[in-house]
């Protein structure tokens, strides 16, 4: 169900229990003009999952960031410069609303769920700084985040790729549409996190320390392999 104002919906939600298997979740995903520094959010989705009913309340954003869209990004997310310039909303209002919703959810004890969360949070913080809201960007540092990518790496120990669609297939979950659509990817990340938490009731909440330790184990293993193969190494600290 798409709702008009995510802040109004979040205001109605009671304080949540510190229980990963039963607390409500706020999913987040972005589609952007590109991957590197200087890029911006084009579209985003926030999905509030009621764990008792299983109902989703969805708020979608389409923004005009006034930044050229990289052809590689356009090939993946399907957005053209002409479409974004004609239909995109105000960037400042959009990123402010996203940040305010995430922070209100945090006050209610609702963790943020994002697949490869570091990317989406960093992109939102960057855009907030661009529009003069560095104060909101700073408040997003240190929030409670659940990254299904980190959980999947640690708990599945499977070979192969770690894209969202690969994880969904391994955990036996069907997507609700085509990937690389912000709403589809957000609901997929939330579905994945729900499946993981139901199969692993021992997981803690807050889970930030658990994820940092899990990420470090993965990164150390990856870098050992990368050194042997001459591949690119990764940072060994999660950075969230």
C-alpha positions as CSV (number, residue, x, y, z in Angstrom):
1,X,0.0,0.0,0.0
2,X,1.4,3.3,-1.1
3,X,0.9,6.1,1.5
4,X,1.0,9.8,1.1
5,X,3.1,10.7,4.1
6,X,5.5,8.3,5.7
7,X,6.0,10.6,8.7
8,X,2.3,10.5,9.6
9,X,2.4,6.7,9.4
10,X,5.5,6.4,11.5
11,X,4.0,8.7,14.1
12,X,1.2,6.1,14.7
13,X,3.6,3.2,15.3
14,X,4.2,2.3,19.0
15,X,7.7,1.9,20.5
16,X,9.1,-1.4,19.2
17,X,10.5,-4.3,21.3
18,X,14.2,-5.0,21.0
19,X,13.6,-8.3,19.2
20,X,14.7,-8.8,15.7
21,X,12.1,-11.5,15.0
22,X,9.2,-9.3,15.9
23,X,10.0,-5.5,15.6
24,X,8.7,-3.5,12.7
25,X,11.3,-2.6,9.9
26,X,11.9,0.3,7.7
27,X,13.4,-0.7,4.3
28,X,15.4,1.7,2.2
29,X,16.8,1.6,-1.3
30,X,18.0,4.1,-3.9
31,X,18.6,4.3,-7.6
32,X,21.2,6.9,-8.5
33,X,22.9,8.9,-11.3
34,X,26.0,6.7,-10.8
35,X,28.2,5.0,-8.3
36,X,31.1,7.4,-7.7
37,X,31.6,10.6,-5.8
38,X,29.4,13.5,-6.9
39,X,26.5,11.3,-8.0
40,X,23.0,11.7,-6.5
41,X,19.7,9.9,-5.8
42,X,17.2,9.8,-8.6
43,X,14.6,7.5,-7.0
44,X,14.2,6.0,-3.6
45,X,11.7,3.9,-1.6
46,X,11.0,3.7,2.1
47,X,8.9,0.6,3.1
48,X,7.4,0.3,6.6
49,X,6.8,-3.4,7.4
50,X,4.3,-4.2,10.1
51,X,5.6,-7.5,11.4
52,X,2.3,-8.5,13.0
53,X,0.1,-8.1,9.8
54,X,2.9,-8.4,7.2
55,X,1.5,-5.2,5.6
56,X,3.8,-2.8,3.8
57,X,3.3,1.0,3.7
58,X,5.3,2.4,0.9
59,X,6.6,5.9,0.2
60,X,8.3,6.4,-3.2
61,X,10.5,9.3,-4.3
62,X,11.4,10.6,-7.7
63,X,13.9,13.5,-7.6
64,X,15.6,15.8,-10.1
65,X,19.1,16.1,-8.7
66,X,20.3,18.3,-11.6
67,X,23.2,15.9,-12.1
68,X,24.0,14.1,-15.4
69,X,23.0,10.4,-15.3
70,X,25.9,8.1,-16.1
71,X,25.0,5.9,-19.2
72,X,25.9,2.8,-17.2
73,X,23.6,3.7,-14.4
74,X,20.8,4.5,-16.9
75,X,21.2,1.1,-18.5
76,X,20.6,-0.5,-15.1
77,X,17.8,1.6,-13.6
78,X,16.1,2.8,-16.8
79,X,16.0,6.5,-16.0
80,X,16.7,9.0,-18.7
81,X,17.8,12.6,-18.3
82,X,14.7,13.9,-20.0
83,X,12.4,11.9,-17.8
84,X,14.0,12.9,-14.6
85,X,14.2,16.6,-15.5
86,X,10.5,16.5,-16.5
87,X,9.1,14.4,-13.7
88,X,11.5,14.6,-10.8
89,X,10.6,16.4,-7.6
90,X,12.5,18.9,-5.5
91,X,15.8,17.3,-4.3
92,X,16.0,19.2,-1.0
93,X,12.5,18.4,0.1
94,X,12.9,14.8,-1.0
95,X,16.1,14.0,0.8
96,X,15.0,15.9,3.9
97,X,11.8,13.8,4.1
98,X,13.9,10.5,3.7
99,X,16.2,11.5,6.5
100,X,13.4,12.7,8.8
101,X,11.5,9.4,8.3
102,X,14.6,7.3,9.0
103,X,15.3,9.3,12.2
104,X,11.7,9.1,13.4
105,X,11.7,5.4,12.9
106,X,14.9,5.2,14.9
107,X,13.2,7.0,17.8
108,X,10.5,4.3,17.7
109,X,13.0,1.5,17.8
110,X,12.5,0.6,14.1
111,X,15.8,-0.4,12.5
112,X,16.7,0.6,8.9
113,X,17.0,-2.3,6.5
114,X,19.1,-1.7,3.3
115,X,21.0,-4.2,1.2
116,X,24.6,-2.9,1.0
117,X,23.5,-0.2,3.4
118,X,26.8,1.7,3.3
119,X,26.1,2.8,-0.3
120,X,22.6,4.1,0.2
121,X,23.2,5.8,3.5
122,X,26.4,7.5,2.1
123,X,24.5,8.7,-1.0
124,X,21.7,10.2,1.2
125,X,24.2,11.9,3.4
126,X,26.0,13.3,0.4
127,X,22.8,14.7,-1.1
128,X,21.8,16.2,2.3
129,X,25.1,18.1,2.4
130,X,24.7,19.3,-1.1
131,X,21.3,20.9,-0.2
132,X,22.7,22.5,3.0
133,X,21.4,19.9,5.5
134,X,24.6,18.6,6.9
135,X,22.9,18.6,10.3
136,X,20.6,15.8,9.1
137,X,23.5,14.0,7.4
138,X,25.4,13.9,10.7
139,X,22.4,12.5,12.6
140,X,22.3,9.5,10.2
141,X,25.7,8.5,11.4
142,X,25.5,5.8,14.0
143,X,21.9,4.8,13.4
144,X,20.7,1.2,13.9
145,X,21.0,-0.6,10.5
146,X,20.3,-4.1,9.4
147,X,22.2,-5.0,6.2
148,X,21.0,-8.4,4.7
149,X,24.2,-8.5,2.7
150,X,26.3,-8.8,5.8
151,X,23.9,-11.3,7.4
152,X,23.9,-13.4,4.2
153,X,27.7,-13.6,3.9
154,X,28.0,-14.7,7.5
155,X,25.1,-17.1,7.8
156,X,24.8,-18.8,4.4
157,X,28.5,-19.4,3.8
158,X,27.6,-20.2,0.2
159,X,29.8,-19.8,-2.9
160,X,28.9,-17.5,-5.7
161,X,27.7,-13.9,-6.2
162,X,26.2,-11.8,-3.5
163,X,23.9,-9.6,-5.4
164,X,20.4,-9.1,-3.9
165,X,18.8,-11.5,-6.4
166,X,21.4,-14.2,-5.6
167,X,20.6,-13.9,-1.9
168,X,16.9,-14.0,-2.5
169,X,17.2,-17.1,-4.5
170,X,19.4,-18.9,-1.9
171,X,17.0,-18.0,0.9
172,X,14.0,-19.1,-1.2
173,X,12.2,-15.8,-1.6
174,X,10.5,-14.5,-4.7
175,X,10.8,-10.8,-5.6
176,X,7.7,-8.7,-6.1
177,X,8.8,-7.4,-9.5
178,X,11.9,-6.6,-11.5
179,X,15.1,-5.8,-9.6
180,X,16.7,-2.4,-9.9
181,X,13.4,-0.7,-9.1
182,X,13.7,1.1,-5.7
183,X,10.4,-0.3,-4.3
184,X,11.0,-3.8,-5.6
185,X,14.5,-3.9,-4.1
186,X,13.4,-2.3,-0.8
187,X,10.7,-4.9,-0.3
188,X,13.1,-7.6,-1.3
189,X,15.6,-6.5,1.3
190,X,12.9,-6.4,4.0
191,X,11.6,-9.9,2.9
192,X,15.1,-11.2,3.0
193,X,15.8,-9.7,6.5
194,X,12.5,-11.2,7.8
195,X,13.5,-14.7,6.5
196,X,17.0,-14.5,8.0
197,X,15.7,-13.4,11.4
198,X,13.0,-16.0,11.5
199,X,15.5,-18.8,10.8
200,X,18.1,-17.3,13.2
201,X,16.2,-16.2,16.3
202,X,19.5,-16.0,18.2
203,X,20.4,-12.8,16.3
204,X,20.7,-9.8,18.5
205,X,19.0,-6.4,18.3
206,X,20.7,-3.9,18.1
207,X,22.9,-5.8,15.7
208,X,25.5,-3.3,14.8
209,X,28.4,-4.9,16.8
210,X,27.4,-8.3,15.4
211,X,27.5,-7.0,11.9
212,X,30.8,-5.2,12.3
213,X,32.4,-8.4,13.5
214,X,30.8,-10.5,10.7
215,X,32.0,-7.9,8.1
216,X,35.5,-7.9,9.5
217,X,35.7,-11.7,9.3
218,X,34.5,-11.6,5.7
219,X,36.8,-8.8,4.7
220,X,39.9,-10.5,6.2
221,X,39.1,-13.6,4.3
222,X,38.4,-11.7,1.0
223,X,41.6,-9.8,1.3
224,X,43.6,-12.9,1.9
225,X,42.1,-14.4,-1.3
226,X,42.6,-11.1,-3.2
227,X,46.3,-10.9,-2.3
228,X,46.8,-14.4,-3.6
229,X,44.9,-13.7,-6.8
230,X,46.0,-10.1,-7.4
231,X,42.4,-8.9,-7.0
232,X,41.1,-5.7,-5.4
233,X,41.1,-5.6,-1.6
234,X,38.4,-4.1,0.5
235,X,38.3,-2.1,3.7
236,X,38.3,-4.3,6.7
237,X,36.1,-2.0,8.8
238,X,32.3,-2.0,8.0
239,X,32.1,1.8,8.2
240,X,28.6,2.0,9.7
